[in-house]
Amino acid sequence: MSAQTDTQGSVTTVYKVSGMSCGHCEGAVSGEISEIPGVGSVQAVAATGEVTVVSEAPLDDEAVRAAVDEAGFELVGRA
């Protein structure tokens, strides 16, 4: 697993998402994941297919999968 607990009590998790190819894609994925309760920040990078999420507690992978699906992309798993 790649979830890490930071000193401020937040959790950073990196996910792999397939299909992102541009800044618009990054924004769509980031926007959907940002709506999950407890998410503090999201950084999507189309070039690597990685999405870094900082949250108050570990997120439910199915909630992340649903958000990525809603944006029109596929969650591959954790990086």
Backbone as XML, in Angstrom:
<?xml version="1.0"?>
<chain id="A" units="angstrom">
  <residue number="1" name="MET">
    <atom name="N" x="0.835" y="-1.188" z="0.000"/>
    <atom name="CA" x="0.000" y="0.000" z="0.000"/>
    <atom name="C" x="0.874" y="1.244" z="0.000"/>
  </residue>
  <residue number="2" name="SER">
    <atom name="N" x="0.350" y="2.308" z="-0.596"/>
    <atom name="CA" x="1.151" y="3.516" z="-0.646"/>
    <atom name="C" x="0.523" y="4.644" z="0.166"/>
  </residue>
  <residue number="3" name="ALA">
    <atom name="N" x="-0.406" y="4.336" z="1.031"/>
    <atom name="CA" x="-0.988" y="5.365" z="1.892"/>
    <atom name="C" x="0.000" y="5.664" z="3.010"/>
  </residue>
  <residue number="4" name="GLN">
    <atom name="N" x="0.203" y="6.939" z="3.255"/>
    <atom name="CA" x="1.124" y="7.359" z="4.299"/>
    <atom name="C" x="0.413" y="8.328" z="5.221"/>
  </residue>
  <residue number="5" name="THR">
    <atom name="N" x="0.651" y="8.214" z="6.530"/>
    <atom name="CA" x="0.082" y="9.157" z="7.475"/>
    <atom name="C" x="1.085" y="10.275" z="7.701"/>
  </residue>
  <residue number="6" name="ASP">
    <atom name="N" x="0.658" y="11.504" z="7.465"/>
    <atom name="CA" x="1.516" y="12.660" z="7.657"/>
    <atom name="C" x="1.445" y="13.110" z="9.106"/>
  </residue>
  <residue number="7" name="THR">
    <atom name="N" x="2.365" y="13.991" z="9.494"/>
    <atom name="CA" x="2.436" y="14.430" z="10.880"/>
    <atom name="C" x="1.212" y="15.239" z="11.305"/>
  </residue>
  <residue number="8" name="GLN">
    <atom name="N" x="0.523" y="15.875" z="10.377"/>
    <atom name="CA" x="-0.657" y="16.676" z="10.729"/>
    <atom name="C" x="-1.908" y="15.819" z="10.891"/>
  </residue>
  <residue number="9" name="GLY">
    <atom name="N" x="-1.769" y="14.521" z="10.838"/>
    <atom name="CA" x="-2.926" y="13.648" z="10.982"/>
    <atom name="C" x="-3.659" y="13.431" z="9.680"/>
  </residue>
  <residue number="10" name="SER">
    <atom name="N" x="-3.030" y="13.787" z="8.560"/>
    <atom name="CA" x="-3.660" y="13.546" z="7.272"/>
    <atom name="C" x="-3.015" y="12.330" z="6.608"/>
  </residue>
  <residue number="11" name="VAL">
    <atom name="N" x="-3.689" y="11.800" z="5.604"/>
    <atom name="CA" x="-3.217" y="10.617" z="4.897"/>
    <atom name="C" x="-3.004" y="10.987" z="3.435"/>
  </residue>
  <residue number="12" name="THR">
    <atom name="N" x="-1.852" y="10.615" z="2.894"/>
    <atom name="CA" x="-1.559" y="10.841" z="1.479"/>
    <atom name="C" x="-1.559" y="9.497" z="0.765"/>
  </residue>
  <residue number="13" name="THR">
    <atom name="N" x="-2.374" y="9.404" z="-0.297"/>
    <atom name="CA" x="-2.477" y="8.174" z="-1.071"/>
    <atom name="C" x="-2.294" y="8.513" z="-2.542"/>
  </residue>
  <residue number="14" name="VAL">
    <atom name="N" x="-1.535" y="7.689" z="-3.250"/>
    <atom name="CA" x="-1.318" y="7.887" z="-4.679"/>
    <atom name="C" x="-2.053" y="6.778" z="-5.429"/>
  </residue>
  <residue number="15" name="TYR">
    <atom name="N" x="-2.899" y="7.193" z="-6.381"/>
    <atom name="CA" x="-3.670" y="6.262" z="-7.197"/>
    <atom name="C" x="-3.186" y="6.332" z="-8.638"/>
  </residue>
  <residue number="16" name="LYS">
    <atom name="N" x="-3.344" y="5.226" z="-9.361"/>
    <atom name="CA" x="-3.070" y="5.198" z="-10.797"/>
    <atom name="C" x="-4.401" y="5.254" z="-11.527"/>
  </residue>
  <residue number="17" name="VAL">
    <atom name="N" x="-4.495" y="6.176" z="-12.489"/>
    <atom name="CA" x="-5.710" y="6.359" z="-13.273"/>
    <atom name="C" x="-5.341" y="6.285" z="-14.746"/>
  </residue>
  <residue number="18" name="SER">
    <atom name="N" x="-6.072" y="5.487" z="-15.510"/>
    <atom name="CA" x="-5.780" y="5.388" z="-16.939"/>
    <atom name="C" x="-6.722" y="6.276" z="-17.736"/>
  </residue>
  <residue number="19" name="GLY">
    <atom name="N" x="-6.199" y="6.795" z="-18.849"/>
    <atom name="CA" x="-7.010" y="7.580" z="-19.766"/>
    <atom name="C" x="-6.798" y="9.077" z="-19.712"/>
  </residue>
  <residue number="20" name="MET">
    <atom name="N" x="-6.111" y="9.580" z="-18.690"/>
    <atom name="CA" x="-5.881" y="11.026" z="-18.624"/>
    <atom name="C" x="-4.813" y="11.410" z="-19.651"/>
  </residue>
  <residue number="21" name="SER">
    <atom name="N" x="-5.074" y="12.484" z="-20.415"/>
    <atom name="CA" x="-4.103" y="12.881" z="-21.429"/>
    <atom name="C" x="-3.829" y="14.383" z="-21.464"/>
  </residue>
  <residue number="22" name="CYS">
    <atom name="N" x="-4.551" y="15.172" z="-20.643"/>
    <atom name="CA" x="-4.371" y="16.622" z="-20.724"/>
    <atom name="C" x="-4.798" y="17.298" z="-19.417"/>
  </residue>
  <residue number="23" name="GLY">
    <atom name="N" x="-4.632" y="18.597" z="-19.382"/>
    <atom name="CA" x="-5.014" y="19.358" z="-18.202"/>
    <atom name="C" x="-6.495" y="19.290" z="-17.901"/>
  </residue>
  <residue number="24" name="HIS">
    <atom name="N" x="-7.316" y="19.214" z="-18.933"/>
    <atom name="CA" x="-8.761" y="19.089" z="-18.717"/>
    <atom name="C" x="-9.076" y="17.774" z="-18.007"/>
  </residue>
  <residue number="25" name="CYS">
    <atom name="N" x="-8.394" y="16.716" z="-18.414"/>
    <atom name="CA" x="-8.569" y="15.406" z="-17.773"/>
    <atom name="C" x="-8.186" y="15.488" z="-16.298"/>
  </residue>
  <residue number="26" name="GLU">
    <atom name="N" x="-7.044" y="16.118" z="-16.035"/>
    <atom name="CA" x="-6.579" y="16.277" z="-14.652"/>
    <atom name="C" x="-7.626" y="17.013" z="-13.818"/>
  </residue>
  <residue number="27" name="GLY">
    <atom name="N" x="-8.190" y="18.071" z="-14.388"/>
    <atom name="CA" x="-9.191" y="18.857" z="-13.675"/>
    <atom name="C" x="-10.465" y="18.076" z="-13.403"/>
  </residue>
  <residue number="28" name="ALA">
    <atom name="N" x="-10.880" y="17.264" z="-14.378"/>
    <atom name="CA" x="-12.103" y="16.471" z="-14.208"/>
    <atom name="C" x="-11.930" y="15.453" z="-13.080"/>
  </residue>
  <residue number="29" name="VAL">
    <atom name="N" x="-10.796" y="14.757" z="-13.081"/>
    <atom name="CA" x="-10.532" y="13.757" z="-12.045"/>
    <atom name="C" x="-10.391" y="14.436" z="-10.675"/>
  </residue>
  <residue number="30" name="SER">
    <atom name="N" x="-9.614" y="15.506" z="-10.635"/>
    <atom name="CA" x="-9.412" y="16.229" z="-9.369"/>
    <atom name="C" x="-10.728" y="16.747" z="-8.812"/>
  </residue>
  <residue number="31" name="GLY">
    <atom name="N" x="-11.562" y="17.281" z="-9.675"/>
    <atom name="CA" x="-12.842" y="17.835" z="-9.241"/>
    <atom name="C" x="-13.756" y="16.789" z="-8.622"/>
  </residue>
  <residue number="32" name="GLU">
    <atom name="N" x="-13.829" y="15.628" z="-9.250"/>
    <atom name="CA" x="-14.694" y="14.557" z="-8.725"/>
    <atom name="C" x="-14.159" y="14.009" z="-7.405"/>
  </residue>
  <residue number="33" name="ILE">
    <atom name="N" x="-12.864" y="13.762" z="-7.323"/>
    <atom name="CA" x="-12.295" y="13.216" z="-6.090"/>
    <atom name="C" x="-12.391" y="14.237" z="-4.958"/>
  </residue>
  <residue number="34" name="SER">
    <atom name="N" x="-12.271" y="15.517" z="-5.282"/>
    <atom name="CA" x="-12.359" y="16.575" z="-4.265"/>
    <atom name="C" x="-13.701" y="16.591" z="-3.546"/>
  </residue>
  <residue number="35" name="GLU">
    <atom name="N" x="-14.727" y="16.048" z="-4.184"/>
    <atom name="CA" x="-16.065" y="16.037" z="-3.588"/>
    <atom name="C" x="-16.252" y="14.931" z="-2.560"/>
  </residue>
  <residue number="36" name="ILE">
    <atom name="N" x="-15.306" y="14.009" z="-2.454"/>
    <atom name="CA" x="-15.403" y="12.944" z="-1.449"/>
    <atom name="C" x="-15.176" y="13.575" z="-0.076"/>
  </residue>
  <residue number="37" name="PRO">
    <atom name="N" x="-16.066" y="13.316" z="0.887"/>
    <atom name="CA" x="-15.890" y="13.900" z="2.232"/>
    <atom name="C" x="-14.535" y="13.543" z="2.832"/>
  </residue>
  <residue number="38" name="GLY">
    <atom name="N" x="-13.874" y="14.544" z="3.403"/>
    <atom name="CA" x="-12.595" y="14.335" z="4.065"/>
    <atom name="C" x="-11.381" y="14.617" z="3.198"/>
  </residue>
  <residue number="39" name="VAL">
    <atom name="N" x="-11.595" y="14.825" z="1.888"/>
    <atom name="CA" x="-10.469" y="15.095" z="0.991"/>
    <atom name="C" x="-10.026" y="16.537" z="1.153"/>
  </residue>
  <residue number="40" name="GLY">
    <atom name="N" x="-8.726" y="16.726" z="1.390"/>
    <atom name="CA" x="-8.183" y="18.068" z="1.556"/>
    <atom name="C" x="-7.598" y="18.618" z="0.277"/>
  </residue>
  <residue number="41" name="SER">
    <atom name="N" x="-6.888" y="17.773" z="-0.483"/>
    <atom name="CA" x="-6.315" y="18.226" z="-1.747"/>
    <atom name="C" x="-6.129" y="17.052" z="-2.690"/>
  </residue>
  <residue number="42" name="VAL">
    <atom name="N" x="-6.130" y="17.385" z="-3.990"/>
    <atom name="CA" x="-5.949" y="16.380" z="-5.033"/>
    <atom name="C" x="-5.016" y="16.957" z="-6.086"/>
  </residue>
  <residue number="43" name="GLN">
    <atom name="N" x="-4.036" y="16.177" z="-6.504"/>
    <atom name="CA" x="-3.167" y="16.592" z="-7.595"/>
    <atom name="C" x="-3.100" y="15.457" z="-8.603"/>
  </residue>
  <residue number="44" name="ALA">
    <atom name="N" x="-3.648" y="15.702" z="-9.790"/>
    <atom name="CA" x="-3.627" y="14.710" z="-10.860"/>
    <atom name="C" x="-2.567" y="15.100" z="-11.881"/>
  </residue>
  <residue number="45" name="VAL">
    <atom name="N" x="-1.802" y="14.130" z="-12.362"/>
    <atom name="CA" x="-0.758" y="14.368" z="-13.359"/>
    <atom name="C" x="-1.014" y="13.423" z="-14.531"/>
  </residue>
  <residue number="46" name="ALA">
    <atom name="N" x="-1.458" y="13.987" z="-15.650"/>
    <atom name="CA" x="-1.800" y="13.171" z="-16.812"/>
    <atom name="C" x="-0.590" y="12.422" z="-17.355"/>
  </residue>
  <residue number="47" name="ALA">
    <atom name="N" x="0.568" y="13.049" z="-17.335"/>
    <atom name="CA" x="1.770" y="12.438" z="-17.913"/>
    <atom name="C" x="2.144" y="11.120" z="-17.239"/>
  </residue>
  <residue number="48" name="THR">
    <atom name="N" x="1.897" y="11.024" z="-15.935"/>
    <atom name="CA" x="2.244" y="9.807" z="-15.202"/>
    <atom name="C" x="1.031" y="8.936" z="-14.893"/>
  </residue>
  <residue number="49" name="GLY">
    <atom name="N" x="-0.159" y="9.511" z="-15.020"/>
    <atom name="CA" x="-1.372" y="8.782" z="-14.665"/>
    <atom name="C" x="-1.566" y="8.673" z="-13.165"/>
  </residue>
  <residue number="50" name="GLU">
    <atom name="N" x="-0.825" y="9.483" z="-12.396"/>
    <atom name="CA" x="-0.913" y="9.410" z="-10.937"/>
    <atom name="C" x="-1.768" y="10.535" z="-10.374"/>
  </residue>
  <residue number="51" name="VAL">
    <atom name="N" x="-2.545" y="10.186" z="-9.376"/>
    <atom name="CA" x="-3.379" y="11.144" z="-8.667"/>
    <atom name="C" x="-3.024" y="11.042" z="-7.185"/>
  </residue>
  <residue number="52" name="THR">
    <atom name="N" x="-2.512" y="12.136" z="-6.623"/>
    <atom name="CA" x="-2.125" y="12.172" z="-5.220"/>
    <atom name="C" x="-3.244" y="12.839" z="-4.438"/>
  </residue>
  <residue number="53" name="VAL">
    <atom name="N" x="-3.758" y="12.133" z="-3.436"/>
    <atom name="CA" x="-4.882" y="12.622" z="-2.644"/>
    <atom name="C" x="-4.451" y="12.740" z="-1.182"/>
  </residue>
  <residue number="54" name="VAL">
    <atom name="N" x="-4.684" y="13.909" z="-0.591"/>
    <atom name="CA" x="-4.448" y="14.115" z="0.832"/>
    <atom name="C" x="-5.821" y="14.207" z="1.488"/>
  </residue>
  <residue number="55" name="SER">
    <atom name="N" x="-6.042" y="13.357" z="2.489"/>
    <atom name="CA" x="-7.346" y="13.294" z="3.151"/>
    <atom name="C" x="-7.166" y="13.194" z="4.665"/>
  </residue>
  <residue number="56" name="GLU">
    <atom name="N" x="-8.272" y="13.427" z="5.371"/>
    <atom name="CA" x="-8.247" y="13.372" z="6.835"/>
    <atom name="C" x="-8.030" y="11.962" z="7.357"/>
  </residue>
  <residue number="57" name="ALA">
    <atom name="N" x="-8.507" y="10.976" z="6.594"/>
    <atom name="CA" x="-8.417" y="9.565" z="6.973"/>
    <atom name="C" x="-8.326" y="8.753" z="5.683"/>
  </residue>
  <residue number="58" name="PRO">
    <atom name="N" x="-7.928" y="7.495" z="5.767"/>
    <atom name="CA" x="-7.891" y="6.672" z="4.548"/>
    <atom name="C" x="-9.251" y="6.657" z="3.854"/>
  </residue>
  <residue number="59" name="LEU">
    <atom name="N" x="-9.226" y="6.771" z="2.540"/>
    <atom name="CA" x="-10.462" y="6.793" z="1.764"/>
    <atom name="C" x="-10.886" y="5.387" z="1.369"/>
  </residue>
  <residue number="60" name="ASP">
    <atom name="N" x="-12.179" y="5.214" z="1.182"/>
    <atom name="CA" x="-12.724" y="3.970" z="0.666"/>
    <atom name="C" x="-12.370" y="3.893" z="-0.823"/>
  </residue>
  <residue number="61" name="ASP">
    <atom name="N" x="-11.661" y="2.841" z="-1.221"/>
    <atom name="CA" x="-11.245" y="2.718" z="-2.617"/>
    <atom name="C" x="-12.432" y="2.745" z="-3.575"/>
  </residue>
  <residue number="62" name="GLU">
    <atom name="N" x="-13.572" y="2.215" z="-3.149"/>
    <atom name="CA" x="-14.751" y="2.213" z="-4.021"/>
    <atom name="C" x="-15.295" y="3.624" z="-4.234"/>
  </residue>
  <residue number="63" name="ALA">
    <atom name="N" x="-15.181" y="4.485" z="-3.226"/>
    <atom name="CA" x="-15.604" y="5.883" z="-3.379"/>
    <atom name="C" x="-14.696" y="6.596" z="-4.376"/>
  </residue>
  <residue number="64" name="VAL">
    <atom name="N" x="-13.400" y="6.309" z="-4.302"/>
    <atom name="CA" x="-12.449" y="6.898" z="-5.247"/>
    <atom name="C" x="-12.724" y="6.358" z="-6.650"/>
  </residue>
  <residue number="65" name="ARG">
    <atom name="N" x="-12.962" y="5.058" z="-6.761"/>
    <atom name="CA" x="-13.267" y="4.442" z="-8.059"/>
    <atom name="C" x="-14.515" y="5.076" z="-8.676"/>
  </residue>
  <residue number="66" name="ALA">
    <atom name="N" x="-15.559" y="5.293" z="-7.870"/>
    <atom name="CA" x="-16.795" y="5.889" z="-8.370"/>
    <atom name="C" x="-16.549" y="7.325" z="-8.848"/>
  </residue>
  <residue number="67" name="ALA">
    <atom name="N" x="-15.728" y="8.079" z="-8.117"/>
    <atom name="CA" x="-15.424" y="9.452" z="-8.511"/>
    <atom name="C" x="-14.651" y="9.490" z="-9.830"/>
  </residue>
  <residue number="68" name="VAL">
    <atom name="N" x="-13.676" y="8.601" z="-9.965"/>
    <atom name="CA" x="-12.879" y="8.535" z="-11.202"/>
    <atom name="C" x="-13.770" y="8.102" z="-12.366"/>
  </residue>
  <residue number="69" name="ASP">
    <atom name="N" x="-14.651" y="7.131" z="-12.128"/>
    <atom name="CA" x="-15.596" y="6.692" z="-13.166"/>
    <atom name="C" x="-16.494" y="7.851" z="-13.589"/>
  </residue>
  <residue number="70" name="GLU">
    <atom name="N" x="-16.963" y="8.627" z="-12.631"/>
    <atom name="CA" x="-17.841" y="9.769" z="-12.917"/>
    <atom name="C" x="-17.131" y="10.783" z="-13.808"/>
  </residue>
  <residue number="71" name="ALA">
    <atom name="N" x="-15.819" y="10.910" z="-13.638"/>
    <atom name="CA" x="-15.031" y="11.829" z="-14.459"/>
    <atom name="C" x="-14.762" y="11.250" z="-15.853"/>
  </residue>
  <residue number="72" name="GLY">
    <atom name="N" x="-15.060" y="9.963" z="-16.032"/>
    <atom name="CA" x="-14.885" y="9.346" z="-17.343"/>
    <atom name="C" x="-13.576" y="8.601" z="-17.519"/>
  </residue>
  <residue number="73" name="PHE">
    <atom name="N" x="-12.949" y="8.226" z="-16.408"/>
    <atom name="CA" x="-11.665" y="7.536" z="-16.466"/>
    <atom name="C" x="-11.723" y="6.258" z="-15.636"/>
  </residue>
  <residue number="74" name="GLU">
    <atom name="N" x="-10.618" y="5.500" z="-15.636"/>
    <atom name="CA" x="-10.603" y="4.227" z="-14.927"/>
    <atom name="C" x="-9.534" y="4.226" z="-13.840"/>
  </residue>
  <residue number="75" name="LEU">
    <atom name="N" x="-9.964" y="3.883" z="-12.621"/>
    <atom name="CA" x="-9.016" y="3.718" z="-11.524"/>
    <atom name="C" x="-8.345" y="2.365" z="-11.682"/>
  </residue>
  <residue number="76" name="VAL">
    <atom name="N" x="-7.015" y="2.379" z="-11.836"/>
    <atom name="CA" x="-6.254" y="1.146" z="-11.999"/>
    <atom name="C" x="-5.964" y="0.544" z="-10.632"/>
  </residue>
  <residue number="77" name="GLY">
    <atom name="N" x="-5.668" y="1.393" z="-9.661"/>
    <atom name="CA" x="-5.350" y="0.939" z="-8.309"/>
    <atom name="C" x="-4.464" y="1.958" z="-7.619"/>
  </residue>
  <residue number="78" name="ARG">
    <atom name="N" x="-3.835" y="1.517" z="-6.558"/>
    <atom name="CA" x="-2.896" y="2.403" z="-5.854"/>
    <atom name="C" x="-1.534" y="2.275" z="-6.513"/>
  </residue>
  <residue number="79" name="ALA">
    <atom name="N" x="-0.820" y="3.388" z="-6.534"/>
    <atom name="CA" x="0.511" y="3.401" z="-7.164"/>
    <atom name="C" x="1.552" y="2.797" z="-6.242"/>
  </residue>
</chain>
